[in-house]
Amino acid sequence: MSSFIAKKIKKTYAGKIALSEFSLEMNRGDFISIVGESGSGKSTLLRIMAGLEVQDSGQVFLENEEILNPKKKLVPGYDEVKLIHQDYHLFPNSTVSENIRRPLLQYDKNYAKAREEKLLEQFGLKELQGRFPRQLSGGQQQKVAIAAALAIEPEVLLLDEPFSSLDTIQKHQLIDELGDLFKQWKTTVVFVTHDLDDALRLTDNLIILKKGKVVQKGNSFELCTHPQSQYVARLFSPINPIPGQKDAYLRPNEVKLRSKGGLLGHVVDLRFLVHYNLLQIKLKESNKIWEVDDPHRKYQVGDRVYVQWEEEKVMLLPS
Ligand SMILES: Nc1ncnc2c1ncn2[C@@H]1O[C@H](COP(=O)(O)OP(=O)(O)OP(=O)(O)O)[C@@H](O)[C@H]1O
């Protein structure tokens, strides 16, 4: 039996569709990442799921109870369903401990103290408990904000790119740590992001959103190897159109570089990346620019090179 359900959620702003019949069913402790470009409706969806935004139609349920929107509920939102976004608000004149304790003010004192201690411990914040937010790094501040949001033990956590202001190393470390905690606690987590790498860090269970519509669902392997559209394929890597073949594309790592045979081109740009060089190759006949991986770092700008590929690597992708 699913415990968190969104049923045919639709939302328009001034007649423009932001979400179109979005449905989702999750069991307790499931993680899902929803990935989509800016404006695809991710934040709108999470706000509706948290009971903070009025939808045009459709319903959200937690354990068979309907999540009521602000039109139907005097005080919007629920303790059981917590939305965390980038603009987290810590109280600047309260310490780490006080920030975490604030949501627990109305709870039994002993319970509140025990909960605060547990969160400080689990988030590795014990040594920082007496500091004020201005004395913390961005990553530490975000940890405190998330710990505070978890103080009242929500069943569902909705994460709206809360890590986007962190550098990649901090971000990945925080996502890994949180992922472990959420698993321990069996929290149901919906993470929305435009960044596929971040999404995959937390879970392999993906929904791809475009202009308010689900365009594909599945795990990363399925989506990477069998994308059903250019939009989904591009989330994983750039794609190169094959001249003269409608909707036929190749990924940069599937193109072979040879000194003869295939399509002739010239290297017009080279980027040194950690594991390989990324080349831009201008194809002679079509003038198209392809992005191609050069794992052996063999080619230089100006080199003549032939590109080849295996037919089975060609992806047919309607726009
Ligand atoms: N309050 C609003 N009034 C009017 N239009 C809105 C409002 N909020 C969102 N929209 C529009 O709805 C669409 C979806 O917006 P939403 O913020 O949900 O997308 P998103 O995927 O979260 O984008 P981003 O990744 O940039 O945060 C966009 O076209 C946006 O302009």
The ligand as an SDF file (V2000), in Angstrom:
LIG
                    3D

 31 33  0  0  0  0  0  0  0  0999 V2000
    3.5570   32.4840   -8.7660 N   0  0  0  0  0  0  0  0  0  0  0  0
    3.6310   32.2940  -10.0890 C   0  0  0  0  0  0  0  0  0  0  0  0
    2.9720   33.0820  -10.9520 N   0  0  0  0  0  0  0  0  0  0  0  0
    3.0230   32.8720  -12.2830 C   0  0  0  0  0  0  0  0  0  0  0  0
    3.7570   31.9030  -12.8650 N   0  0  0  0  0  0  0  0  0  0  0  0
    4.4580   31.0920  -12.0590 C   0  0  0  0  0  0  0  0  0  0  0  0
    4.4560   31.2490  -10.6360 C   0  0  0  0  0  0  0  0  0  0  0  0
    5.2480   30.2840  -10.0940 N   0  0  0  0  0  0  0  0  0  0  0  0
    5.7350   29.5780  -11.1440 C   0  0  0  0  0  0  0  0  0  0  0  0
    5.2700   30.0610  -12.3170 N   0  0  0  0  0  0  0  0  0  0  0  0
    5.5670   29.5250  -13.6570 C   0  0  0  0  0  0  0  0  0  0  0  0
    5.2650   28.1410  -13.6550 O   0  0  0  0  0  0  0  0  0  0  0  0
    6.2420   27.4010  -14.3790 C   0  0  0  0  0  0  0  0  0  0  0  0
    6.8840   26.3690  -13.4490 C   0  0  0  0  0  0  0  0  0  0  0  0
    7.6400   27.0610  -12.4480 O   0  0  0  0  0  0  0  0  0  0  0  0
    8.4360   26.3080  -11.3070 P   0  0  0  0  0  0  0  0  0  0  0  0
    9.0650   27.3470  -10.4240 O   0  0  0  0  0  0  0  0  0  0  0  0
    7.5600   25.3230  -10.6770 O   0  0  0  0  0  0  0  0  0  0  0  0
    9.5500   25.5560  -12.1630 O   0  0  0  0  0  0  0  0  0  0  0  0
   10.9330   24.8910  -11.6720 P   0  0  0  0  0  0  0  0  0  0  0  0
   11.0980   23.6750  -12.5000 O   0  0  0  0  0  0  0  0  0  0  0  0
   10.9170   24.7490  -10.1970 O   0  0  0  0  0  0  0  0  0  0  0  0
   11.9930   25.9910  -12.0920 O   0  0  0  0  0  0  0  0  0  0  0  0
   13.4210   26.3320  -11.3970 P   0  0  0  0  0  0  0  0  0  0  0  0
   14.2810   25.1110  -11.5700 O   0  0  0  0  0  0  0  0  0  0  0  0
   13.9090   27.5000  -12.1850 O   0  0  0  0  0  0  0  0  0  0  0  0
   13.1420   26.6580   -9.9590 O   0  0  0  0  0  0  0  0  0  0  0  0
    7.2280   28.4230  -14.9130 C   0  0  0  0  0  0  0  0  0  0  0  0
    6.8470   28.7300  -16.2420 O   0  0  0  0  0  0  0  0  0  0  0  0
    7.0430   29.6130  -14.0080 C   0  0  0  0  0  0  0  0  0  0  0  0
    7.3200   30.8130  -14.6890 O   0  0  0  0  0  0  0  0  0  0  0  0
  1  2  1  0
  2  3  1  0
  2  7  2  0
  3  4  2  0
  4  5  1  0
  5  6  2  0
  6  7  1  0
  6 10  1  0
  7  8  1  0
  8  9  2  0
  9 10  1  0
 10 11  1  0
 11 12  1  0
 11 30  1  0
 12 13  1  0
 13 14  1  0
 13 28  1  0
 14 15  1  0
 15 16  1  0
 16 17  2  0
 16 18  1  0
 16 19  1  0
 19 20  1  0
 20 21  2  0
 20 22  1  0
 20 23  1  0
 23 24  1  0
 24 25  2  0
 24 26  1  0
 24 27  1  0
 28 29  1  0
 28 30  1  0
 30 31  1  0
M  END
$$$$
